Amino acid sequence: MGKLLIIIGIVFIVAGIIVMYSDKIPYLGKLPGDIRVERENFRFYFPMMTSIILSILISLILYFINRWKN
């Protein structure tokens, strides 16, 4: 249980750092395939391609950690 809490804490710290510095990371949230709708008093943004790329990166990192662990 303790290891799980530490891992969750590290994930939250990394996510917080990404959110804090996301405007300084080039192309993050501005990739082709990200959905952006802007109207007069309405704004909708869904970073689809950014989400897919981050998902692939996280999956690869977890895969290599699992391989290294076993």
C-alpha positions as CSV (number, residue, x, y, z in Angstrom):
1,M,0.0,0.0,0.0
2,G,2.9,2.4,0.8
3,K,4.5,1.8,-2.6
4,L,1.3,2.5,-4.4
5,L,0.8,5.8,-2.5
6,I,4.4,6.9,-3.4
7,I,3.8,6.1,-7.1
8,I,0.5,8.0,-7.1
9,G,2.3,10.9,-5.4
10,I,5.0,10.9,-8.0
11,V,2.4,10.8,-10.8
12,F,0.6,13.8,-9.3
13,I,3.9,15.8,-9.0
14,V,4.8,15.1,-12.6
15,A,1.3,16.0,-13.7
16,G,1.5,19.3,-11.7
17,I,4.9,20.2,-13.3
18,I,3.5,19.5,-16.8
19,V,0.5,21.7,-16.1
20,M,2.7,24.5,-14.6
21,Y,5.0,24.6,-17.6
22,S,2.7,23.5,-20.4
23,D,2.8,26.9,-22.0
24,K,6.6,26.6,-22.3
25,I,6.6,23.2,-23.9
26,P,6.5,23.6,-27.7
27,Y,3.6,22.0,-29.6
28,L,1.9,20.7,-26.5
29,G,-1.8,21.3,-27.1
30,K,-1.2,22.8,-30.5
31,L,-0.9,19.6,-32.6
32,P,-2.8,18.9,-35.8
33,G,-5.8,16.9,-34.7
34,D,-6.5,18.9,-31.5
35,I,-10.1,20.1,-31.6
36,R,-10.6,23.8,-31.0
37,V,-13.9,25.6,-31.4
38,E,-14.1,29.4,-30.7
39,R,-17.2,31.4,-31.0
40,E,-18.3,34.8,-29.8
41,N,-18.9,33.8,-26.1
42,F,-18.0,30.1,-26.2
43,R,-14.7,28.3,-26.3
44,F,-14.2,24.5,-26.5
45,Y,-10.9,22.8,-26.6
46,F,-10.1,19.1,-26.7
47,P,-6.4,18.1,-27.2
48,M,-7.1,14.7,-28.9
49,M,-3.7,14.2,-30.6
50,T,-1.8,15.5,-27.6
51,S,-3.8,13.0,-25.4
52,I,-2.9,10.1,-27.8
53,I,0.8,11.0,-27.9
54,L,1.0,11.3,-24.1
55,S,-0.9,8.0,-23.7
56,I,1.6,6.3,-26.0
57,L,4.6,7.8,-24.1
58,I,3.2,6.8,-20.7
59,S,2.4,3.3,-22.0
60,L,6.0,2.9,-23.3
61,I,7.5,4.2,-20.0
62,L,5.4,1.8,-18.0
63,Y,6.2,-1.1,-20.3
64,F,10.0,-0.5,-19.9
65,I,9.6,-0.1,-16.1
66,N,7.7,-3.4,-16.0
67,R,10.4,-5.1,-18.2
68,W,13.2,-3.7,-16.0
69,K,11.4,-4.8,-12.8
70,N,11.0,-8.4,-13.9
